């Protein structure tokens, strides 16, 4: 049980670090901001498709 909690915490920490790095990069470069918004849209479409498949 403790190993699972440690794994979840490491994953959350890694996600927070990547999110901060991505935000600071997007603030500096408008091209990266456009790519990030396109990636978000694509992931949203994938999630919607997965939800539809499991209905």
CHARMM-style PDB file with segment names, atoms N, HN, CA, C and O in Angstrom:
ATOM      1  N   UNK     1       0.824  -1.197   0.000  1.00  0.00      PROA
ATOM      2  CA  UNK     1       0.000   0.000   0.000  1.00  0.00      PROA
ATOM      3  C   UNK     1       0.866   1.258   0.000  1.00  0.00      PROA
ATOM      4  O   UNK     1       0.581   2.220  -0.714  1.00  0.00      PROA
ATOM      5  N   UNK     2       1.917   1.241   0.800  1.00  0.00      PROA
ATOM      6  HN  UNK     2       2.149   0.460   1.380  1.00  0.00      PROA
ATOM      7  CA  UNK     2       2.774   2.425   0.899  1.00  0.00      PROA
ATOM      8  C   UNK     2       3.502   2.674  -0.422  1.00  0.00      PROA
ATOM      9  O   UNK     2       3.723   3.825  -0.800  1.00  0.00      PROA
ATOM     10  N   UNK     3       3.878   1.597  -1.129  1.00  0.00      PROA
ATOM     11  HN  UNK     3       3.698   0.663  -0.822  1.00  0.00      PROA
ATOM     12  CA  UNK     3       4.555   1.780  -2.412  1.00  0.00      PROA
ATOM     13  C   UNK     3       3.629   2.441  -3.426  1.00  0.00      PROA
ATOM     14  O   UNK     3       4.075   3.251  -4.239  1.00  0.00      PROA
ATOM     15  N   UNK     4       2.348   2.101  -3.382  1.00  0.00      PROA
ATOM     16  HN  UNK     4       1.986   1.443  -2.722  1.00  0.00      PROA
ATOM     17  CA  UNK     4       1.393   2.720  -4.298  1.00  0.00      PROA
ATOM     18  C   UNK     4       1.256   4.211  -3.997  1.00  0.00      PROA
ATOM     19  O   UNK     4       1.201   5.025  -4.918  1.00  0.00      PROA
ATOM     20  N   UNK     5       1.202   4.569  -2.731  1.00  0.00      PROA
ATOM     21  HN  UNK     5       1.247   3.907  -1.983  1.00  0.00      PROA
ATOM     22  CA  UNK     5       1.091   5.976  -2.341  1.00  0.00      PROA
ATOM     23  C   UNK     5       2.335   6.742  -2.800  1.00  0.00      PROA
ATOM     24  O   UNK     5       2.235   7.862  -3.301  1.00  0.00      PROA
ATOM     25  N   UNK     6       3.497   6.129  -2.623  1.00  0.00      PROA
ATOM     26  HN  UNK     6       3.578   5.220  -2.216  1.00  0.00      PROA
ATOM     27  CA  UNK     6       4.733   6.776  -3.071  1.00  0.00      PROA
ATOM     28  C   UNK     6       4.720   6.964  -4.584  1.00  0.00      PROA
ATOM     29  O   UNK     6       5.136   8.010  -5.082  1.00  0.00      PROA
ATOM     30  N   UNK     7       4.248   5.965  -5.313  1.00  0.00      PROA
ATOM     31  HN  UNK     7       3.910   5.115  -4.909  1.00  0.00      PROA
ATOM     32  CA  UNK     7       4.174   6.058  -6.768  1.00  0.00      PROA
ATOM     33  C   UNK     7       3.239   7.164  -7.226  1.00  0.00      PROA
ATOM     34  O   UNK     7       3.549   7.905  -8.159  1.00  0.00      PROA
ATOM     35  N   UNK     8       2.097   7.271  -6.566  1.00  0.00      PROA
ATOM     36  HN  UNK     8       1.846   6.669  -5.808  1.00  0.00      PROA
ATOM     37  CA  UNK     8       1.138   8.323  -6.906  1.00  0.00      PROA
ATOM     38  C   UNK     8       1.746   9.694  -6.628  1.00  0.00      PROA
ATOM     39  O   UNK     8       1.592  10.614  -7.431  1.00  0.00      PROA
ATOM     40  N   UNK     9       2.426   9.833  -5.513  1.00  0.00      PROA
ATOM     41  HN  UNK     9       2.550   9.085  -4.861  1.00  0.00      PROA
ATOM     42  CA  UNK     9       3.030  11.119  -5.163  1.00  0.00      PROA
ATOM     43  C   UNK     9       4.138  11.500  -6.150  1.00  0.00      PROA
ATOM     44  O   UNK     9       4.253  12.664  -6.531  1.00  0.00      PROA
ATOM     45  N   UNK    10       4.948  10.527  -6.562  1.00  0.00      PROA
ATOM     46  HN  UNK    10       4.853   9.581  -6.252  1.00  0.00      PROA
ATOM     47  CA  UNK    10       6.001  10.813  -7.541  1.00  0.00      PROA
ATOM     48  C   UNK    10       5.372  11.223  -8.867  1.00  0.00      PROA
ATOM     49  O   UNK    10       5.863  12.142  -9.523  1.00  0.00      PROA
ATOM     50  N   UNK    11       4.299  10.559  -9.269  1.00  0.00      PROA
ATOM     51  HN  UNK    11       3.901   9.812  -8.736  1.00  0.00      PROA
ATOM     52  CA  UNK    11       3.616  10.915 -10.507  1.00  0.00      PROA
ATOM     53  C   UNK    11       3.025  12.313 -10.458  1.00  0.00      PROA
ATOM     54  O   UNK    11       3.098  13.059 -11.434  1.00  0.00      PROA
ATOM     55  N   UNK    12       2.443  12.665  -9.323  1.00  0.00      PROA
ATOM     56  HN  UNK    12       2.384  12.059  -8.530  1.00  0.00      PROA
ATOM     57  CA  UNK    12       1.874  14.007  -9.178  1.00  0.00      PROA
ATOM     58  C   UNK    12       2.966  15.071  -9.206  1.00  0.00      PROA
ATOM     59  O   UNK    12       2.792  16.129  -9.809  1.00  0.00      PROA
ATOM     60  N   UNK    13       4.076  14.792  -8.561  1.00  0.00      PROA
ATOM     61  HN  UNK    13       4.217  13.932  -8.071  1.00  0.00      PROA
ATOM     62  CA  UNK    13       5.188  15.738  -8.545  1.00  0.00      PROA
ATOM     63  C   UNK    13       5.766  15.920  -9.949  1.00  0.00      PROA
ATOM     64  O   UNK    13       6.057  17.042 -10.364  1.00  0.00      PROA
ATOM     65  N   UNK    14       5.929  14.816 -10.673  1.00  0.00      PROA
ATOM     66  HN  UNK    14       5.693  13.905 -10.335  1.00  0.00      PROA
ATOM     67  CA  UNK    14       6.454  14.903 -12.038  1.00  0.00      PROA
ATOM     68  C   UNK    14       5.495  15.688 -12.934  1.00  0.00      PROA
ATOM     69  O   UNK    14       5.933  16.501 -13.747  1.00  0.00      PROA
ATOM     70  N   UNK    15       4.195  15.449 -12.789  1.00  0.00      PROA
ATOM     71  HN  UNK    15       3.839  14.789 -12.128  1.00  0.00      PROA
ATOM     72  CA  UNK    15       3.204  16.178 -13.571  1.00  0.00      PROA
ATOM     73  C   UNK    15       3.215  17.666 -13.272  1.00  0.00      PROA
ATOM     74  O   UNK    15       3.078  18.488 -14.178  1.00  0.00      PROA
ATOM     75  N   UNK    16       3.378  18.010 -12.011  1.00  0.00      PROA
ATOM     76  HN  UNK    16       3.490  17.342 -11.275  1.00  0.00      PROA
ATOM     77  CA  UNK    16       3.422  19.429 -11.634  1.00  0.00      PROA
ATOM     78  C   UNK    16       4.663  20.102 -12.219  1.00  0.00      PROA
ATOM     79  O   UNK    16       4.592  21.232 -12.703  1.00  0.00      PROA
ATOM     80  N   UNK    17       5.793  19.408 -12.172  1.00  0.00      PROA
ATOM     81  HN  UNK    17       5.850  18.490 -11.779  1.00  0.00      PROA
ATOM     82  CA  UNK    17       7.031  19.982 -12.728  1.00  0.00      PROA
ATOM     83  C   UNK    17       6.902  20.177 -14.238  1.00  0.00      PROA
ATOM     84  O   UNK    17       7.289  21.219 -14.766  1.00  0.00      PROA
ATOM     85  N   UNK    18       6.363  19.184 -14.928  1.00  0.00      PROA
ATOM     86  HN  UNK    18       6.049  18.337 -14.499  1.00  0.00      PROA
ATOM     87  CA  UNK    18       6.196  19.301 -16.374  1.00  0.00      PROA
ATOM     88  C   UNK    18       5.184  20.391 -16.722  1.00  0.00      PROA
ATOM     89  O   UNK    18       5.367  21.121 -17.696  1.00  0.00      PROA
ATOM     90  N   UNK    19       4.130  20.501 -15.937  1.00  0.00      PROA
ATOM     91  HN  UNK    19       3.982  19.908 -15.146  1.00  0.00      PROA
ATOM     92  CA  UNK    19       3.142  21.547 -16.174  1.00  0.00      PROA
ATOM     93  C   UNK    19       3.734  22.941 -16.011  1.00  0.00      PROA
ATOM     94  O   UNK    19       3.450  23.840 -16.802  1.00  0.00      PROA
ATOM     95  N   UNK    20       4.548  23.112 -14.991  1.00  0.00      PROA
ATOM     96  HN  UNK    20       4.778  22.381 -14.348  1.00  0.00      PROA
ATOM     97  CA  UNK    20       5.184  24.416 -14.772  1.00  0.00      PROA
ATOM     98  C   UNK    20       6.156  24.739 -15.901  1.00  0.00      PROA
ATOM     99  O   UNK    20       6.191  25.867 -16.394  1.00  0.00      PROA
ATOM    100  N   UNK    21       6.941  23.749 -16.308  1.00  0.00      PROA
ATOM    101  HN  UNK    21       6.912  22.833 -15.908  1.00  0.00      PROA
ATOM    102  CA  UNK    21       7.899  23.969 -17.396  1.00  0.00      PROA
ATOM    103  C   UNK    21       7.163  24.283 -18.694  1.00  0.00      PROA
ATOM    104  O   UNK    21       7.581  25.166 -19.444  1.00  0.00      PROA
ATOM    105  N   UNK    22       6.080  23.575 -18.964  1.00  0.00      PROA
ATOM    106  HN  UNK    22       5.741  22.858 -18.356  1.00  0.00      PROA
ATOM    107  CA  UNK    22       5.312  23.824 -20.171  1.00  0.00      PROA
ATOM    108  C   UNK    22       4.665  25.194 -20.165  1.00  0.00      PROA
ATOM    109  O   UNK    22       4.617  25.865 -21.196  1.00  0.00      PROA
ATOM    110  N   UNK    23       4.168  25.613 -19.013  1.00  0.00      PROA
ATOM    111  HN  UNK    23       4.207  25.068 -18.176  1.00  0.00      PROA
ATOM    112  CA  UNK    23       3.539  26.934 -18.931  1.00  0.00      PROA
ATOM    113  C   UNK    23       4.563  28.038 -19.155  1.00  0.00      PROA
ATOM    114  O   UNK    23       4.301  29.000 -19.877  1.00  0.00      PROA
ATOM    115  N   UNK    24       5.712  27.897 -18.542  1.00  0.00      PROA
ATOM    116  HN  UNK    24       5.924  27.116 -17.956  1.00  0.00      PROA
ATOM    117  CA  UNK    24       6.722  28.947 -18.728  1.00  0.00      PROA
ATOM    118  C   UNK    24       7.223  28.978 -20.167  1.00  0.00      PROA
ATOM    119  O   UNK    24       7.511  30.055 -20.689  1.00  0.00      PROA
ATOM    120  N   UNK    25       7.333  27.820 -20.822  1.00  0.00      PROA
ATOM    121  HN  UNK    25       7.099  26.945 -20.398  1.00  0.00      PROA
ATOM    122  CA  UNK    25       7.745  27.780 -22.228  1.00  0.00      PROA
ATOM    123  C   UNK    25       6.667  28.390 -23.118  1.00  0.00      PROA
ATOM    124  O   UNK    25       6.977  29.101 -24.074  1.00  0.00      PROA
ATOM    125  N   UNK    26       5.404  28.115 -22.807  1.00  0.00      PROA
ATOM    126  HN  UNK    26       5.152  27.537 -22.030  1.00  0.00      PROA
ATOM    127  CA  UNK    26       4.301  28.650 -23.611  1.00  0.00      PROA
ATOM    128  C   UNK    26       4.190  30.158 -23.462  1.00  0.00      PROA
ATOM    129  O   UNK    26       3.811  30.852 -24.406  1.00  0.00      PROA
ATOM    130  N   UNK    27       4.515  30.666 -22.288  1.00  0.00      PROA
ATOM    131  HN  UNK    27       4.823  30.102 -21.521  1.00  0.00      PROA
ATOM    132  CA  UNK    27       4.465  32.119 -22.089  1.00  0.00      PROA
ATOM    133  C   UNK    27       5.533  32.831 -22.912  1.00  0.00      PROA
ATOM    134  O   UNK    27       5.345  33.976 -23.322  1.00  0.00      PROA
ATOM    135  N   UNK    28       6.651  32.154 -23.153  1.00  0.00      PROA
ATOM    136  HN  UNK    28       6.804  31.223 -22.820  1.00  0.00      PROA
ATOM    137  CA  UNK    28       7.748  32.771 -23.887  1.00  0.00      PROA
ATOM    138  C   UNK    28       7.591  32.662 -25.403  1.00  0.00      PROA
ATOM    139  O   UNK    28       8.068  33.528 -26.137  1.00  0.00      PROA
ATOM    140  N   UNK    29       6.930  31.612 -25.876  1.00  0.00      PROA
ATOM    141  HN  UNK    29       6.543  30.908 -25.280  1.00  0.00      PROA
ATOM    142  CA  UNK    29       6.897  31.348 -27.310  1.00  0.00      PROA
ATOM    143  C   UNK    29       5.465  31.096 -27.776  1.00  0.00      PROA
ATOM    144  O   UNK    29       4.859  30.108 -27.360  1.00  0.00      PROA
ATOM    145  N   UNK    30       4.905  31.960 -28.625  1.00  0.00      PROA
ATOM    146  HN  UNK    30       5.397  32.762 -28.962  1.00  0.00      PROA
ATOM    147  CA  UNK    30       3.520  31.770 -29.074  1.00  0.00      PROA
ATOM    148  C   UNK    30       3.316  30.520 -29.937  1.00  0.00      PROA
ATOM    149  O   UNK    30       2.211  29.978 -29.977  1.00  0.00      PROA
ATOM    150  N   UNK    31       4.365  30.054 -30.629  1.00  0.00      PROA
ATOM    151  HN  UNK    31       5.262  30.494 -30.597  1.00  0.00      PROA
ATOM    152  CA  UNK    31       4.227  28.840 -31.439  1.00  0.00      PROA
ATOM    153  C   UNK    31       3.979  27.627 -30.556  1.00  0.00      PROA
ATOM    154  O   UNK    31       3.191  26.747 -30.902  1.00  0.00      PROA
ATOM    155  N   UNK    32       4.652  27.585 -29.416  1.00  0.00      PROA
ATOM    156  HN  UNK    32       5.293  28.299 -29.135  1.00  0.00      PROA
ATOM    157  CA  UNK    32       4.447  26.474 -28.488  1.00  0.00      PROA
ATOM    158  C   UNK    32       3.035  26.524 -27.932  1.00  0.00      PROA
ATOM    159  O   UNK    32       2.401  25.483 -27.756  1.00  0.00      PROA
ATOM    160  N   UNK    33       2.533  27.724 -27.653  1.00  0.00      PROA
ATOM    161  HN  UNK    33       3.048  28.570 -27.796  1.00  0.00      PROA
ATOM    162  CA  UNK    33       1.168  27.877 -27.134  1.00  0.00      PROA
ATOM    163  C   UNK    33       0.158  27.298 -28.125  1.00  0.00      PROA
ATOM    164  O   UNK    33      -0.801  26.638 -27.724  1.00  0.00      PROA
ATOM    165  N   UNK    34       0.372  27.543 -29.411  1.00  0.00      PROA
ATOM    166  HN  UNK    34       1.150  28.079 -29.737  1.00  0.00      PROA
ATOM    167  CA  UNK    34      -0.533  27.020 -30.445  1.00  0.00      PROA
ATOM    168  C   UNK    34      -0.477  25.494 -30.488  1.00  0.00      PROA
ATOM    169  O   UNK    34      -1.509  24.837 -30.625  1.00  0.00      PROA
ATOM    170  N   UNK    35       0.725  24.932 -30.370  1.00  0.00      PROA
ATOM    171  HN  UNK    35       1.564  25.466 -30.259  1.00  0.00      PROA
ATOM    172  CA  UNK    35       0.867  23.473 -30.384  1.00  0.00      PROA
ATOM    173  C   UNK    35       0.224  22.848 -29.152  1.00  0.00      PROA
ATOM    174  O   UNK    35      -0.371  21.773 -29.239  1.00  0.00      PROA
ATOM    175  N   UNK    36       0.339  23.513 -28.007  1.00  0.00      PROA
ATOM    176  HN  UNK    36       0.822  24.385 -27.936  1.00  0.00      PROA
ATOM    177  CA  UNK    36      -0.265  22.996 -26.782  1.00  0.00      PROA
ATOM    178  C   UNK    36      -1.783  22.976 -26.913  1.00  0.00      PROA
ATOM    179  O   UNK    36      -2.422  22.000 -26.520  1.00  0.00      PROA
ATOM    180  N   UNK    37      -2.365  24.034 -27.455  1.00  0.00      PROA
ATOM    181  HN  UNK    37      -1.845  24.827 -27.773  1.00  0.00      PROA
ATOM    182  CA  UNK    37      -3.823  24.069 -27.597  1.00  0.00      PROA
ATOM    183  C   UNK    37      -4.288  23.005 -28.589  1.00  0.00      PROA
ATOM    184  O   UNK    37      -5.353  22.416 -28.405  1.00  0.00      PROA
ATOM    185  N   UNK    38      -3.509  22.753 -29.633  1.00  0.00      PROA
ATOM    186  HN  UNK    38      -2.643  23.231 -29.783  1.00  0.00      PROA
ATOM    187  CA  UNK    38      -3.856  21.702 -30.588  1.00  0.00      PROA
ATOM    188  C   UNK    38      -3.777  20.320 -29.926  1.00  0.00      PROA
ATOM    189  O   UNK    38      -4.623  19.461 -30.176  1.00  0.00      PROA
ATOM    190  N   UNK    39      -2.763  20.111 -29.086  1.00  0.00      PROA
ATOM    191  HN  UNK    39      -2.077  20.809 -28.883  1.00  0.00      PROA
ATOM    192  CA  UNK    39      -2.629  18.836 -28.385  1.00  0.00      PROA
ATOM    193  C   UNK    39      -3.776  18.632 -27.395  1.00  0.00      PROA
ATOM    194  O   UNK    39      -4.278  17.517 -27.250  1.00  0.00      PROA
ATOM    195  N   UNK    40      -4.191  19.701 -26.715  1.00  0.00      PROA
ATOM    196  HN  UNK    40      -3.784  20.606 -26.832  1.00  0.00      PROA
ATOM    197  CA  UNK    40      -5.329  19.599 -25.793  1.00  0.00      PROA
ATOM    198  C   UNK    40      -6.600  19.208 -26.541  1.00  0.00      PROA
ATOM    199  O   UNK    40      -7.368  18.362 -26.084  1.00  0.00      PROA
ATOM    200  N   UNK    41      -6.808  19.833 -27.691  1.00  0.00      PROA
ATOM    201  HN  UNK    41      -6.184  20.521 -28.062  1.00  0.00      PROA
ATOM    202  CA  UNK    41      -7.991  19.520 -28.491  1.00  0.00      PROA
ATOM    203  C   UNK    41      -7.979  18.058 -28.935  1.00  0.00      PROA
ATOM    204  O   UNK    41      -9.008  17.384 -28.890  1.00  0.00      PROA
ATOM    205  N   UNK    42      -6.826  17.576 -29.359  1.00  0.00      PROA
ATOM    206  HN  UNK    42      -5.991  18.124 -29.396  1.00  0.00      PROA
ATOM    207  CA  UNK    42      -6.700  16.193 -29.804  1.00  0.00      PROA
ATOM    208  C   UNK    42      -6.972  15.231 -28.657  1.00  0.00      PROA
ATOM    209  O   UNK    42      -7.679  14.239 -28.836  1.00  0.00      PROA
ATOM    210  N   UNK    43      -6.419  15.510 -27.483  1.00  0.00      PROA
ATOM    211  HN  UNK    43      -5.845  16.316 -27.338  1.00  0.00      PROA
ATOM    212  CA  UNK    43      -6.648  14.632 -26.328  1.00  0.00      PROA
ATOM    213  C   UNK    43      -8.122  14.644 -25.921  1.00  0.00      PROA
ATOM    214  O   UNK    43      -8.654  13.617 -25.499  1.00  0.00      PROA
ATOM    215  N   UNK    44      -8.774  15.777 -26.041  1.00  0.00      PROA
ATOM    216  HN  UNK    44      -8.342  16.611 -26.383  1.00  0.00      PROA
ATOM    217  CA  UNK    44     -10.197  15.853 -25.736  1.00  0.00      PROA
ATOM    218  C   UNK    44     -10.992  14.982 -26.710  1.00  0.00      PROA
ATOM    219  O   UNK    44     -11.924  14.288 -26.304  1.00  0.00      PROA
ATOM    220  N   UNK    45     -10.628  15.018 -27.981  1.00  0.00      PROA
ATOM    221  HN  UNK    45      -9.870  15.582 -28.311  1.00  0.00      PROA
ATOM    222  CA  UNK    45     -11.298  14.174 -28.972  1.00  0.00      PROA
ATOM    223  C   UNK    45     -11.077  12.699 -28.684  1.00  0.00      PROA
ATOM    224  O   UNK    45     -11.999  11.894 -28.816  1.00  0.00      PROA
ATOM    225  N   UNK    46      -9.860  12.338 -28.292  1.00  0.00      PROA
ATOM    226  HN  UNK    46      -9.111  12.992 -28.185  1.00  0.00      PROA
ATOM    227  CA  UNK    46      -9.553  10.934 -27.968  1.00  0.00      PROA
ATOM    228  C   UNK    46     -10.380  10.491 -26.763  1.00  0.00      PROA
ATOM    229  O   UNK    46     -10.925   9.388 -26.761  1.00  0.00      PROA
ATOM    230  N   UNK    47     -10.477  11.335 -25.745  1.00  0.00      PROA
ATOM    231  HN  UNK    47     -10.034  12.231 -25.746  1.00  0.00      PROA
ATOM    232  CA  UNK    47     -11.257  10.995 -24.554  1.00  0.00      PROA
ATOM    233  C   UNK    47     -12.738  10.843 -24.904  1.00  0.00      PROA
ATOM    234  O   UNK    47     -13.399   9.931 -24.407  1.00  0.00      PROA
ATOM    235  N   UNK    48     -13.257  11.719 -25.746  1.00  0.00      PROA
ATOM    236  HN  UNK    48     -12.720  12.460 -26.149  1.00  0.00      PROA
ATOM    237  CA  UNK    48     -14.660  11.612 -26.154  1.00  0.00      PROA
ATOM    238  C   UNK    48     -14.905  10.322 -26.924  1.00  0.00      PROA
ATOM    239  O   UNK    48     -15.927   9.665 -26.732  1.00  0.00      PROA
ATOM    240  N   UNK    49     -13.976   9.963 -27.787  1.00  0.00      PROA
ATOM    241  HN  UNK    49     -13.146  10.498 -27.943  1.00  0.00      PROA
ATOM    242  CA  UNK    49     -14.113   8.729 -28.545  1.00  0.00      PROA
ATOM    243  C   UNK    49     -14.087   7.516 -27.634  1.00  0.00      PROA
ATOM    244  O   UNK    49     -14.862   6.577 -27.821  1.00  0.00      PROA
ATOM    245  N   UNK    50     -13.197   7.531 -26.645  1.00  0.00      PROA
ATOM    246  HN  UNK    50     -12.568   8.293 -26.493  1.00  0.00      PROA
ATOM    247  CA  UNK    50     -13.110   6.416 -25.699  1.00  0.00      PROA
ATOM    248  C   UNK    50     -14.405   6.306 -24.894  1.00  0.00      PROA
ATOM    249  O   UNK    50     -14.908   5.204 -24.672  1.00  0.00      PROA
ATOM    250  N   UNK    51     -14.944   7.442 -24.457  1.00  0.00      PROA
ATOM    251  HN  UNK    51     -14.536   8.337 -24.636  1.00  0.00      PROA
ATOM    252  CA  UNK    51     -16.215   7.396 -23.718  1.00  0.00      PROA
ATOM    253  C   UNK    51     -17.333   6.816 -24.568  1.00  0.00      PROA
ATOM    254  O   UNK    51     -18.157   6.039 -24.084  1.00  0.00      PROA
ATOM    255  N   UNK    52     -17.354   7.201 -25.843  1.00  0.00      PROA
ATOM    256  HN  UNK    52     -16.686   7.831 -26.236  1.00  0.00      PROA
ATOM    257  CA  UNK    52     -18.375   6.701 -26.747  1.00  0.00      PROA
ATOM    258  C   UNK    52     -18.237   5.187 -26.950  1.00  0.00      PROA
ATOM    259  O   UNK    52     -19.238   4.476 -27.034  1.00  0.00      PROA
ATOM    260  N   UNK    53     -16.997   4.701 -27.028  1.00  0.00      PROA
ATOM    261  HN  UNK    53     -16.184   5.279 -26.960  1.00  0.00      PROA
ATOM    262  CA  UNK    53     -16.774   3.277 -27.258  1.00  0.00      PROA
ATOM    263  C   UNK    53     -17.208   2.438 -26.066  1.00  0.00      PROA
ATOM    264  O   UNK    53     -17.649   1.303 -26.245  1.00  0.00      PROA
ATOM    265  N   UNK    54     -17.091   2.975 -24.845  1.00  0.00      PROA
ATOM    266  HN  UNK    54     -16.733   3.898 -24.700  1.00  0.00      PROA
ATOM    267  CA  UNK    54     -17.451   2.215 -23.661  1.00  0.00      PROA
ATOM    268  C   UNK    54     -18.918   2.311 -23.286  1.00  0.00      PROA
ATOM    269  O   UNK    54     -19.341   1.689 -22.311  1.00  0.00      PROA
ATOM    270  N   UNK    55     -19.709   3.075 -24.034  1.00  0.00      PROA
ATOM    271  HN  UNK    55     -19.366   3.581 -24.825  1.00  0.00      PROA
ATOM    272  CA  UNK    55     -21.147   3.161 -23.753  1.00  0.00      PROA
ATOM    273  C   UNK    55     -21.835   1.904 -24.172  1.00  0.00      PROA
ATOM    274  OT1 UNK    55     -23.051   1.784 -24.017  1.00  0.00      PROA
TER     275      UNK     55
END
